[in-house]
């Protein structure tokens, strides 16, 4: 099943706030915490996208754009 970038962005906004953009630095702005990251990864998993955090550096989660890119890499 194809998941749109907008759907992934909706998931990220659910945990990180509605005012973020694809370029928002979630780590530098202290928006992304462990709870939010686990929530995002869990929601993506429910959609069939299993991102292995052990295979990615923290920088892969620094912006929504990078999270979307990782999701594309791991989508089945």
Beta strands, then each sheet from edge to edge (+ up, - down):
end
